[in-house]
């Protein structure tokens, strides 16, 4: 990844690298998510405090430099199924986290 890499490019490359994009276009079923949280859930599991799908044209490394999580939290980028993310985050603005994992 470079500062010029878009979210769409990174999703496509990751799926191809791990053999998950069996057919051309399968990568469109996935979205890169900006996830802010902290360890400390049951068994040390990651506790999501904020999940936002990254726009296909956004540049994650630039985003990482521009916006820092609050003290005590960390950021990670995750690839998730687009349909699942839309169901959880649908109708919410980018500042309001959805419940994750979904009930």
C-alpha positions in Angstrom: 0.0 0.0 0.0 1.1 3.5 -0.8 -0.4 6.9 0.0 -1.8 6.8 -3.6 -3.5 3.4 -3.2 -7.3 3.6 -3.1 -9.5 1.5 -0.9 -10.9 -0.3 -4.0 -7.3 -1.2 -5.1 -6.4 -2.5 -1.7 -9.5 -4.7 -1.4 -8.9 -6.1 -4.9 -5.2 -6.9 -4.2 -5.9 -8.5 -0.8 -8.7 -10.8 -2.2 -6.5 -11.8 -5.2 -3.5 -12.4 -2.9 -5.5 -14.7 -0.7 -7.4 -16.4 -3.5 -10.8 -15.1 -2.4 -11.7 -13.4 -5.7 -12.5 -16.5 -7.7 -14.3 -14.6 -10.4 -13.6 -11.2 -11.8 -15.7 -8.6 -10.0 -16.1 -10.7 -6.8 -14.1 -8.0 -5.1 -17.0 -5.6 -5.4 -18.8 -7.7 -2.8 -16.3 -6.4 -0.2 -15.5 -3.1 1.3 -12.6 -1.7 3.3 -13.7 -0.5 6.8 -12.0 1.9 9.1 -12.4 0.3 12.5 -11.6 2.1 15.7 -11.6 0.2 19.0 -9.5 -1.4 21.7 -8.6 -4.8 23.0 -10.4 -5.8 26.2 -13.5 -7.6 25.3 -14.1 -11.2 26.3 -10.9 -13.2 26.0 -9.1 -10.0 25.0 -11.2 -9.6 21.9 -11.2 -6.4 19.9 -14.0 -4.0 21.0 -15.3 -2.0 18.1 -16.2 1.6 19.0 -16.6 3.0 15.5 -16.9 1.3 12.2 -17.1 3.2 8.9 -17.0 1.8 5.4 -14.2 3.6 3.5 -15.3 5.0 0.1 -13.8 3.1 -2.9 -11.9 6.2 -4.0 -10.6 7.2 -0.6 -6.9 6.7 0.2 -6.6 4.8 3.5 -3.0 5.8 4.3 -3.8 9.5 3.8 -6.9 9.0 6.0 -4.7 7.4 8.7 -2.4 10.5 8.7 -5.2 13.0 8.8 -7.4 11.6 11.4 -6.2 10.0 14.7 -8.3 7.9 17.1 -9.0 9.2 20.6 -6.5 8.3 23.3 -6.7 4.7 24.4 -8.1 3.5 21.0 -6.4 2.1 17.9 -7.3 2.0 14.3 -7.2 -0.9 12.0 -8.5 -1.5 8.5 -10.6 -4.6 7.9 -12.1 -6.1 4.7 -15.8 -7.0 5.3 -18.7 -8.1 3.1 -20.3 -5.0 1.7 -23.8 -6.3 2.2 -23.2 -7.0 5.9 -21.6 -3.5 6.5 -24.5 -1.8 4.7 -27.0 -3.7 6.8 -25.3 -2.7 10.1 -24.4 0.9 9.1 -27.3 1.7 6.8 -29.1 4.9 7.5 -26.5 6.1 10.0 -24.2 9.1 9.4 -20.4 8.5 9.4 -20.1 9.7 13.0 -22.5 7.2 14.6 -21.1 3.7 14.9 -23.3 0.7 14.3 -23.5 -2.1 16.7 -20.8 -4.6 15.9 -21.0 -7.5 15.8 -24.7 -7.3 14.8 -27.1 -8.9 17.2 
